[in-house]
Amino acid sequence: MDMLDLGSARRFYRKAIASAKDARNSLLAAYMTGSLAAFEIDAAADPLLGLAMLKEARTFLNRGPEFSTPTAWLESLEALAHASGPRRDETAATQALTRAEQAIKAADGPPPWPWATTPSSHAHVHPSLFASDKEKPRPEPLPSRCHHPSQHRSKQP
């Protein structure tokens, strides 16, 4: 159950961002910072803080076609921020969506992780995770843990 504990959510986002920075994973840092921006824009209803977070998220991305999906995602979040809040800016929102479209057109290959989240990209985790209920393997029964003779029930004829 989501208790809308904004303070805890921010703390965990910031911890994830710091961990990504410590790991020197700039793509993950951009993703987590963008996720915090989305949280600020939507859940916290603070589009101005979201815009500041998006500016920070962009600092983690290099330029080039391999970053077109993350760039498009950040631009779409910027459009959402401009379309939210008390001072909506349709022009800025439209410009951000145009930049998102341009970034997608520049794409060269599939989107990078963590944006590529299809079942086939996670199949190495466990194939049954994405199988239908009918296809999922049934778990093996657990072995008996009875080791003491008093724990065994005698069969009555």
Backbone as CSV, one residue per row, in Angstrom:
resi,resn,N_x,N_y,N_z,CA_x,CA_y,CA_z,C_x,C_y,C_z
1,MET,0.839,-1.177,0.000,0.000,0.000,0.000,0.886,1.242,0.000
2,ASP,0.642,2.143,-0.911,1.415,3.365,-1.019,0.866,4.387,-0.034
3,MET,1.700,4.808,0.886,1.284,5.775,1.903,1.604,7.213,1.477
4,LEU,2.111,7.384,0.257,2.498,8.692,-0.257,3.453,9.401,0.710
5,ASP,4.435,8.644,1.170,5.477,9.169,2.047,6.547,9.806,1.157
6,LEU,6.346,11.060,0.826,7.227,11.753,-0.117,8.667,11.821,0.369
7,GLY,8.850,12.045,1.650,10.197,12.150,2.202,10.979,10.857,2.050
8,SER,10.359,9.741,2.365,11.030,8.444,2.219,11.312,8.144,0.755
9,ALA,10.362,8.437,-0.101,10.568,8.188,-1.536,11.760,8.993,-2.042
10,ARG,11.834,10.262,-1.678,12.962,11.089,-2.113,14.284,10.533,-1.580
11,ARG,14.284,10.114,-0.341,15.508,9.573,0.267,15.999,8.351,-0.515
12,PHE,15.071,7.459,-0.882,15.471,6.253,-1.603,15.892,6.571,-3.042
13,TYR,15.232,7.519,-3.684,15.689,7.944,-5.015,17.102,8.504,-4.930
14,ARG,17.333,9.367,-3.943,18.665,9.974,-3.820,19.735,8.933,-3.493
15,LYS,19.362,7.933,-2.713,20.305,6.855,-2.412,20.641,6.074,-3.684
16,ALA,19.640,5.811,-4.521,19.865,5.116,-5.783,20.746,5.950,-6.715
17,ILE,20.516,7.254,-6.748,21.336,8.140,-7.582,22.783,8.125,-7.096
18,ALA,22.973,8.236,-5.789,24.325,8.217,-5.232,25.022,6.885,-5.523
19,SER,24.280,5.796,-5.428,24.868,4.478,-5.717,25.271,4.370,-7.185
20,ALA,24.453,4.894,-8.072,24.789,4.876,-9.501,26.040,5.721,-9.763
21,LYS,26.142,6.856,-9.103,27.336,7.700,-9.250,28.560,6.984,-8.713
22,ASP,28.415,6.360,-7.530,29.537,5.624,-6.943,29.998,4.491,-7.850
23,ALA,29.053,3.866,-8.543,29.375,2.776,-9.461,29.882,3.304,-10.807
24,ARG,29.882,4.619,-10.970,30.293,5.275,-12.212,29.470,4.794,-13.405
25,ASN,28.176,4.621,-13.131,27.245,4.209,-14.176,26.389,5.424,-14.524
26,SER,26.864,6.188,-15.504,26.203,7.451,-15.826,24.794,7.238,-16.394
27,LEU,24.602,6.151,-17.132,23.274,5.895,-17.684,22.271,5.603,-16.568
28,LEU,22.679,4.819,-15.586,21.798,4.530,-14.448,21.566,5.791,-13.615
29,ALA,22.594,6.614,-13.460,22.427,7.873,-12.723,21.421,8.778,-13.438
30,ALA,21.495,8.826,-14.765,20.525,9.625,-15.527,19.118,9.061,-15.352
31,TYR,19.006,7.737,-15.392,17.699,7.089,-15.251,17.099,7.363,-13.873
32,MET,17.879,7.208,-12.829,17.358,7.408,-11.475,17.058,8.890,-11.213
33,THR,17.881,9.781,-11.735,17.616,11.210,-11.568,16.363,11.606,-12.349
34,GLY,16.213,11.056,-13.542,14.991,11.293,-14.311,13.763,10.723,-13.623
35,SER,13.930,9.569,-12.977,12.816,8.973,-12.233,12.423,9.856,-11.056
36,LEU,13.417,10.434,-10.374,13.119,11.374,-9.292,12.419,12.612,-9.854
37,ALA,12.846,13.065,-11.017,12.181,14.216,-11.656,10.720,13.886,-11.944
38,ALA,10.475,12.697,-12.475,9.090,12.284,-12.761,8.269,12.241,-11.475
39,PHE,8.881,11.760,-10.413,8.214,11.720,-9.106,7.858,13.136,-8.654
40,GLU,8.794,14.062,-8.771,8.556,15.443,-8.341,7.452,16.087,-9.181
41,ILE,7.464,15.825,-10.476,6.469,16.420,-11.367,5.079,15.872,-11.064
42,ASP,4.980,14.566,-10.930,3.679,13.914,-10.831,3.223,13.718,-9.388
43,ALA,3.930,12.923,-8.624,3.480,12.575,-7.267,3.551,13.762,-6.315
44,ALA,4.629,14.534,-6.409,4.809,15.657,-5.479,4.212,16.960,-6.015
45,ALA,3.763,16.949,-7.254,3.149,18.130,-7.881,4.056,19.359,-7.797
46,ASP,5.347,19.144,-8.086,6.315,20.235,-8.067,7.084,20.236,-9.391
47,PRO,6.457,20.730,-10.462,7.121,20.682,-11.764,8.404,21.501,-11.842
48,LEU,8.524,22.556,-11.057,9.757,23.352,-11.099,10.937,22.556,-10.549
49,LEU,10.721,21.824,-9.454,11.777,20.960,-8.931,12.063,19.840,-9.919
50,GLY,11.021,19.328,-10.560,11.210,18.303,-11.582,12.080,18.796,-12.721
51,LEU,11.863,20.034,-13.157,12.688,20.606,-14.227,14.152,20.708,-13.800
52,ALA,14.395,21.078,-12.560,15.770,21.146,-12.055,16.412,19.757,-12.041
53,MET,15.640,18.754,-11.666,16.161,17.386,-11.651,16.455,16.902,-13.073
54,LEU,15.624,17.295,-14.034,15.863,16.914,-15.426,17.156,17.535,-15.953
55,LYS,17.408,18.767,-15.551,18.659,19.426,-15.946,19.848,18.639,-15.406
56,GLU,19.742,18.192,-14.169,20.822,17.385,-13.582,20.946,16.042,-14.294
57,ALA,19.820,15.416,-14.613,19.844,14.114,-15.281,20.571,14.196,-16.623
58,ARG,20.362,15.283,-17.342,21.003,15.441,-18.655,22.521,15.509,-18.551
59,THR,23.041,15.949,-17.416,24.498,16.049,-17.278,25.168,14.682,-17.296
60,PHE,24.409,13.614,-17.067,24.985,12.272,-17.054,25.035,11.639,-18.439
61,LEU,24.348,12.232,-19.409,24.270,11.638,-20.740,25.289,12.248,-21.684
62,ASN,25.903,11.392,-22.476,26.752,11.854,-23.569,25.856,12.173,-24.756
63,ARG,26.387,12.777,-25.730,25.642,13.032,-26.962,25.903,11.861,-27.907
64,GLY,24.942,11.564,-28.715,25.120,10.499,-29.693,23.868,9.660,-29.812
65,PRO,23.763,8.903,-30.908,22.543,8.136,-31.157,22.267,7.076,-30.096
66,GLU,23.294,6.556,-29.443,23.057,5.534,-28.416,22.328,6.090,-27.196
67,PHE,22.269,7.400,-27.067,21.570,8.021,-25.955,20.254,8.669,-26.389
68,SER,19.773,8.307,-27.564,18.558,8.939,-28.063,17.330,8.561,-27.242
69,THR,17.220,7.308,-26.808,16.055,6.910,-26.009,16.047,7.610,-24.659
70,PRO,17.161,7.598,-23.911,17.153,8.350,-22.646,16.878,9.839,-22.851
71,THR,17.430,10.406,-23.901,17.196,11.822,-24.186,15.721,12.074,-24.474
72,ALA,15.118,11.219,-25.294,13.697,11.376,-25.612,12.841,11.250,-24.357
73,TRP,13.191,10.321,-23.490,12.448,10.132,-22.238,12.531,11.388,-21.373
74,LEU,13.739,11.937,-21.221,13.899,13.152,-20.411,13.140,14.328,-21.035
75,GLU,13.168,14.425,-22.354,12.428,15.501,-23.026,10.922,15.343,-22.811
76,SER,10.434,14.105,-22.840,9.000,13.904,-22.617,8.612,14.257,-21.189
77,LEU,9.508,13.986,-20.242,9.246,14.395,-18.855,9.254,15.917,-18.739
78,GLU,10.133,16.560,-19.490,10.137,18.025,-19.477,8.819,18.561,-20.020
79,ALA,8.303,17.942,-21.077,7.010,18.369,-21.619,5.918,18.228,-20.566
80,LEU,5.958,17.131,-19.827,4.988,16.923,-18.756,5.107,18.016,-17.689
81,ALA,6.334,18.365,-17.339,6.538,19.414,-16.333,5.970,20.752,-16.817
82,HIS,6.220,21.067,-18.093,5.706,22.340,-18.624,4.189,22.341,-18.735
83,ALA,3.605,21.164,-18.892,2.149,21.068,-19.008,1.467,20.938,-17.648
84,SER,2.260,20.855,-16.578,1.713,20.679,-15.229,1.827,21.970,-14.432
85,GLY,1.217,21.960,-13.310,1.369,23.062,-12.379,0.518,24.269,-12.707
86,PRO,0.663,25.284,-11.895,-0.195,26.463,-12.033,0.134,27.321,-13.259
87,ARG,1.404,27.319,-13.692,1.787,28.140,-14.847,2.154,27.226,-16.012
88,ARG,1.163,26.773,-16.728,1.386,25.859,-17.839,1.960,26.616,-19.028
89,ASP,2.931,25.989,-19.668,3.598,26.616,-20.804,3.494,25.681,-22.009
90,GLU,2.458,25.894,-22.812,2.203,25.026,-23.960,3.342,25.078,-24.970
91,THR,3.908,26.256,-25.168,5.005,26.391,-26.131,6.211,25.573,-25.700
92,ALA,6.594,25.689,-24.441,7.744,24.930,-23.943,7.469,23.431,-23.968
93,ALA,6.249,23.032,-23.655,5.888,21.612,-23.697,5.994,21.088,-25.125
94,THR,5.504,21.829,-26.076,5.560,21.420,-27.478,7.002,21.345,-27.967
95,GLN,7.828,22.294,-27.572,9.240,22.271,-27.957,9.944,21.041,-27.383
96,ALA,9.636,20.689,-26.142,10.239,19.504,-25.530,9.805,18.230,-26.257
97,LEU,8.535,18.163,-26.642,8.055,16.994,-27.391,8.710,16.912,-28.772
98,THR,8.952,18.054,-29.382,9.648,18.083,-30.679,11.072,17.560,-30.524
99,ARG,11.752,17.971,-29.455,13.108,17.469,-29.203,13.088,15.966,-28.928
100,ALA,12.068,15.484,-28.235,11.941,14.043,-27.972,11.787,13.289,-29.293
101,GLU,10.951,13.814,-30.176,10.740,13.185,-31.479,12.035,13.166,-32.289
102,GLN,12.786,14.258,-32.263,14.059,14.319,-32.981,15.057,13.310,-32.420
103,ALA,15.063,13.146,-31.103,15.977,12.183,-30.481,15.643,10.763,-30.918
104,ILE,14.363,10.439,-30.979,13.954,9.095,-31.411,14.338,8.863,-32.870
105,LYS,14.188,9.881,-33.714,14.570,9.742,-35.125,16.070,9.495,-35.273
106,ALA,16.856,9.962,-34.316,18.308,9.783,-34.364,18.740,8.428,-33.800
107,ALA,17.807,7.643,-33.326,18.139,6.354,-32.701,18.902,5.468,-33.670
108,ASP,19.877,4.770,-33.118,20.696,3.858,-33.897,20.747,2.536,-33.135
109,GLY,19.779,1.690,-33.369,19.735,0.419,-32.665,18.709,0.436,-31.556
110,PRO,18.656,-0.654,-30.812,17.652,-0.769,-29.748,17.981,0.151,-28.574
111,PRO,16.970,0.478,-27.771,17.231,1.335,-26.609,18.123,0.621,-25.604
112,PRO,18.929,1.373,-24.865,19.820,0.762,-23.875,19.058,0.383,-22.605
113,TRP,19.644,-0.515,-21.848,19.119,-0.800,-20.517,19.256,0.481,-19.717
114,PRO,18.361,0.869,-18.865,17.171,0.182,-18.366,15.903,0.506,-19.140
115,TRP,16.024,1.177,-20.287,14.823,1.513,-21.055,14.296,0.313,-21.832
116,ALA,15.154,-0.617,-22.140,14.744,-1.815,-22.873,14.299,-2.864,-21.866
117,THR,13.030,-2.891,-21.566,12.526,-3.805,-20.535,11.461,-4.720,-21.114
118,THR,11.873,-5.507,-22.098,10.957,-6.470,-22.687,11.214,-7.832,-22.060
119,PRO,10.259,-8.734,-22.121,10.489,-10.069,-21.559,11.745,-10.731,-22.099
120,SER,12.028,-10.587,-23.384,13.211,-11.252,-23.939,14.501,-10.674,-23.374
121,SER,14.503,-9.403,-22.983,15.723,-8.825,-22.430,15.950,-9.254,-20.991
122,HIS,14.940,-9.818,-20.353,15.074,-10.287,-18.979,15.007,-11.802,-18.883
123,ALA,15.032,-12.489,-20.015,14.866,-13.937,-20.004,15.980,-14.629,-19.233
124,HIS,17.135,-13.992,-19.114,18.224,-14.612,-18.372,17.914,-14.695,-16.873
125,VAL,16.971,-13.907,-16.401,16.602,-13.959,-14.989,15.952,-15.301,-14.689
126,HIS,14.899,-15.620,-15.357,14.249,-16.923,-15.278,13.157,-16.942,-16.317
127,PRO,13.253,-17.827,-17.304,12.269,-17.826,-18.392,10.829,-17.975,-17.912
128,SER,10.607,-18.690,-16.831,9.235,-18.904,-16.372,8.600,-17.634,-15.828
129,LEU,9.416,-16.627,-15.555,8.892,-15.369,-15.051,7.905,-14.756,-16.042
130,PHE,8.128,-14.997,-17.334,7.296,-14.403,-18.367,6.354,-15.409,-19.021
131,ALA,6.315,-16.623,-18.513,5.436,-17.644,-19.063,4.026,-17.458,-18.514
132,SER,3.057,-17.941,-19.268,1.691,-17.899,-18.758,1.565,-18.902,-17.620
133,ASP,0.487,-18.820,-16.853,0.308,-19.731,-15.728,0.343,-21.190,-16.165
134,LYS,-0.193,-21.487,-17.352,-0.202,-22.863,-17.839,1.195,-23.344,-18.195
135,GLU,2.062,-22.417,-18.609,3.410,-22.784,-19.027,4.396,-22.842,-17.866
136,LYS,4.062,-22.249,-16.739,5.002,-22.183,-15.615,5.216,-23.562,-15.017
137,PRO,6.463,-23.896,-14.726,6.723,-25.199,-14.124,6.160,-25.269,-12.707
138,ARG,5.673,-26.408,-12.360,5.166,-26.631,-11.012,6.344,-26.862,-10.080
139,PRO,6.314,-26.277,-8.891,7.424,-26.504,-7.960,7.426,-27.951,-7.490
140,GLU,8.628,-28.456,-7.263,8.775,-29.810,-6.735,8.313,-29.826,-5.282
141,PRO,7.698,-30.924,-4.832,7.310,-30.987,-3.429,8.556,-30.984,-2.534
142,LEU,8.424,-30.368,-1.401,9.542,-30.324,-0.459,9.766,-31.699,0.141
143,PRO,11.033,-32.056,0.380,11.294,-33.349,1.004,10.808,-33.344,2.451
144,SER,10.522,-34.520,2.924,10.072,-34.652,4.306,11.191,-34.232,5.247
145,ARG,10.840,-33.517,6.266,11.835,-33.038,7.229,11.761,-33.826,8.541
146,CYS,11.025,-34.910,8.550,10.876,-35.704,9.767,12.114,-36.556,9.975
147,HIS,12.800,-36.334,11.065,14.007,-37.088,11.350,13.874,-37.907,12.630
148,HIS,12.961,-37.597,13.454,12.791,-38.294,14.726,11.658,-39.306,14.590
149,PRO,11.851,-40.527,15.104,10.800,-41.547,14.965,9.455,-41.114,15.535
150,SER,9.439,-40.260,16.545,8.165,-39.845,17.130,7.379,-38.919,16.203
151,GLN,8.047,-38.364,15.199,7.374,-37.473,14.263,6.680,-38.230,13.134
152,HIS,6.954,-39.512,12.997,6.342,-40.310,11.944,5.022,-40.855,12.433
153,ARG,4.026,-40.803,11.620,2.719,-41.377,11.965,2.684,-42.786,11.416
154,SER,2.228,-43.649,12.221,2.103,-45.030,11.739,0.834,-45.146,10.906
155,LYS,0.903,-45.953,9.892,-0.253,-46.131,9.014,-1.179,-47.163,9.646
156,GLN,-2.420,-46.842,9.733,-3.442,-47.771,10.272,-3.995,-48.597,9.138
157,PRO,-4.190,-49.933,9.336,-4.753,-50.753,8.262,-6.192,-50.443,7.995
